[in-house]
Amino acid sequence: QQQLVESGGGLVQPGESLRLSCAASGLTLNYVTVGWFRQAPGKEREGVSCISGSRGSTNYADSVKGRFTISRDNAKNAVYLQMNSLKPEDTAVYYCAVGYTCGVPVEAAIRGRWDYWGQGTQVTVSS
């Protein structure tokens, strides 16, 4: 019964913003590493951002640094990804996952151990 559910995706124009949510049931997100990943059609799934468990430190892929912000809300047992200044190249299905380390570089974090995954939420950026 442990699961993650992403929400908040949608269709926006370039330059607009979205906030993605990763809600957990049956497990706590307070002291685990949580990562956001994305996968565009025909491309490999890649890491976007992550937040560490005990210290809450954050890391970002170069392509989103300065535009995206990952955060944790312990009261709601959720992790968020605020996405600003969205670009067409941000179009993808976005997933959250629970693991043990963010990994470096963040873009290659998919190679690490991630025990739980959500079903994904579609983000489309188009004019």
The 8 nearest C-alpha neighbors of each residue, nearest first, counted from 0:
[[1, 25, 2, 24, 26, 3, 23, 115],
 [2, 0, 25, 24, 26, 3, 23, 115],
 [1, 3, 24, 23, 0, 25, 4, 117],
 [2, 4, 117, 23, 22, 116, 21, 24],
 [3, 5, 117, 22, 21, 118, 23, 6],
 [6, 4, 21, 20, 119, 120, 117, 22],
 [5, 7, 20, 19, 120, 8, 4, 21],
 [8, 6, 19, 18, 20, 9, 17, 120],
 [9, 7, 122, 121, 120, 6, 19, 17],
 [8, 10, 122, 123, 121, 11, 7, 17],
 [9, 11, 123, 124, 122, 12, 8, 125],
 [12, 10, 124, 15, 123, 125, 9, 13],
 [11, 13, 125, 126, 124, 15, 14, 10],
 [14, 12, 86, 85, 15, 124, 125, 87],
 [13, 15, 84, 85, 12, 86, 16, 83],
 [14, 16, 84, 13, 85, 12, 11, 83],
 [17, 15, 83, 82, 84, 85, 14, 18],
 [18, 16, 82, 81, 19, 83, 7, 8],
 [19, 17, 81, 80, 82, 7, 20, 79],
 [18, 20, 7, 80, 79, 6, 8, 81],
 [19, 21, 79, 6, 5, 78, 7, 22],
 [20, 22, 5, 78, 77, 4, 79, 95],
 [23, 21, 77, 4, 3, 20, 76, 5],
 [24, 22, 3, 2, 76, 77, 26, 4],
 [25, 23, 26, 2, 1, 3, 22, 0],
 [24, 26, 1, 0, 2, 23, 27, 3],
 [27, 25, 24, 1, 23, 28, 2, 76],
 [26, 28, 29, 76, 23, 25, 30, 24],
 [27, 29, 31, 30, 76, 77, 26, 23],
 [28, 30, 27, 73, 31, 52, 76, 71],
 [31, 29, 52, 53, 28, 32, 27, 51],
 [32, 30, 52, 28, 29, 33, 51, 99],
 [31, 33, 51, 52, 98, 99, 50, 97],
 [34, 32, 97, 50, 49, 96, 98, 31],
 [33, 35, 49, 96, 95, 48, 36, 50],
 [34, 36, 95, 48, 47, 94, 49, 46],
 [37, 35, 46, 94, 47, 45, 93, 95],
 [36, 38, 93, 92, 44, 45, 91, 94],
 [37, 39, 44, 91, 92, 43, 42, 45],
 [38, 40, 91, 42, 41, 92, 90, 37],
 [41, 39, 42, 38, 91, 43, 92, 90],
 [40, 42, 39, 43, 38, 44, 91, 92],
 [43, 41, 39, 40, 38, 44, 45, 37],
 [44, 42, 45, 38, 41, 39, 40, 37],
 [43, 45, 38, 37, 42, 36, 46, 109],
 [46, 44, 106, 36, 37, 43, 109, 107],
 [45, 47, 36, 106, 105, 108, 48, 107],
 [48, 46, 36, 60, 35, 59, 106, 105],
 [49, 47, 59, 35, 58, 34, 46, 60],
 [50, 48, 34, 58, 33, 57, 101, 35],
 [49, 51, 57, 33, 55, 56, 32, 34],
 [52, 50, 32, 55, 56, 54, 53, 31],
 [53, 51, 31, 30, 32, 55, 54, 29],
 [52, 54, 30, 55, 51, 31, 29, 32],
 [55, 53, 56, 52, 51, 30, 50, 57],
 [56, 54, 51, 50, 52, 53, 57, 71],
 [55, 57, 51, 50, 54, 58, 52, 49],
 [58, 56, 50, 49, 55, 51, 59, 69],
 [57, 59, 49, 48, 50, 105, 56, 60],
 [60, 58, 48, 64, 47, 105, 61, 63],
 [59, 61, 47, 105, 62, 106, 63, 64],
 [62, 60, 64, 63, 59, 106, 105, 47],
 [61, 63, 60, 64, 59, 47, 66, 65],
 [64, 62, 66, 61, 67, 60, 65, 59],
 [65, 63, 61, 66, 59, 62, 60, 67],
 [64, 66, 67, 63, 68, 59, 61, 83],
 [65, 67, 83, 63, 64, 82, 84, 68],
 [68, 66, 82, 81, 63, 83, 65, 64],
 [69, 67, 81, 80, 70, 82, 66, 65],
 [68, 70, 80, 79, 81, 48, 67, 50],
 [71, 69, 79, 78, 68, 80, 72, 50],
 [70, 72, 78, 77, 73, 79, 69, 29],
 [73, 71, 77, 75, 74, 76, 78, 70],
 [72, 74, 76, 75, 29, 71, 77, 28],
 [75, 73, 72, 76, 77, 71, 29, 28],
 [74, 76, 77, 73, 72, 22, 78, 71],
 [77, 75, 73, 74, 28, 72, 27, 23],
 [76, 78, 22, 75, 72, 21, 71, 23],
 [79, 77, 71, 21, 70, 20, 72, 22],
 [80, 78, 20, 70, 19, 69, 21, 71],
 [79, 81, 69, 19, 18, 68, 82, 20],
 [80, 82, 18, 68, 67, 17, 79, 69],
 [83, 81, 67, 17, 16, 18, 80, 66],
 [84, 82, 16, 66, 85, 67, 15, 81],
 [85, 83, 14, 15, 16, 66, 86, 13],
 [84, 86, 14, 13, 83, 15, 16, 89],
 [85, 87, 13, 88, 89, 124, 14, 84],
 [88, 86, 124, 89, 90, 125, 13, 85],
 [87, 89, 86, 90, 124, 91, 85, 39],
 [90, 88, 87, 86, 91, 85, 124, 123],
 [89, 91, 123, 88, 122, 124, 87, 39],
 [92, 90, 39, 38, 122, 37, 93, 121],
 [91, 93, 121, 38, 120, 37, 119, 122],
 [92, 94, 37, 119, 120, 36, 91, 121],
 [95, 93, 119, 36, 35, 117, 37, 92],
 [94, 96, 35, 34, 117, 116, 36, 21],
 [95, 97, 116, 34, 115, 33, 113, 117],
 [98, 96, 33, 115, 113, 32, 114, 34],
 [97, 99, 113, 32, 114, 112, 100, 33],
 [100, 98, 32, 31, 112, 101, 113, 97],
 [99, 101, 102, 32, 98, 51, 111, 112],
 [100, 102, 49, 108, 105, 103, 32, 51],
 [103, 101, 108, 100, 105, 104, 111, 107],
 [104, 102, 105, 108, 101, 107, 106, 58],
 [103, 105, 106, 107, 102, 108, 60, 101],
 [104, 106, 103, 108, 46, 60, 107, 102],
 [105, 107, 46, 45, 104, 60, 108, 47],
 [108, 106, 105, 109, 104, 110, 46, 45],
 [107, 109, 105, 102, 110, 46, 111, 106],
 [110, 108, 107, 111, 46, 45, 44, 106],
 [111, 109, 108, 107, 112, 102, 113, 45],
 [112, 110, 109, 108, 113, 102, 100, 98],
 [111, 113, 98, 114, 99, 110, 109, 100],
 [114, 112, 98, 97, 115, 96, 111, 99],
 [115, 113, 98, 97, 112, 116, 96, 99],
 [116, 114, 97, 96, 113, 2, 117, 3],
 [117, 115, 96, 95, 3, 118, 97, 114],
 [116, 118, 3, 4, 119, 95, 94, 5],
 [119, 117, 4, 116, 94, 5, 120, 3],
 [120, 118, 94, 93, 117, 5, 92, 121],
 [119, 121, 93, 8, 92, 6, 5, 122],
 [122, 120, 92, 8, 91, 9, 93, 123],
 [121, 123, 8, 9, 90, 91, 92, 10],
 [122, 124, 90, 10, 9, 125, 11, 121],
 [125, 123, 87, 11, 12, 90, 13, 10],
 [126, 124, 12, 87, 13, 123, 11, 10],
 [125, 12, 13, 124, 11, 87, 10, 86]]
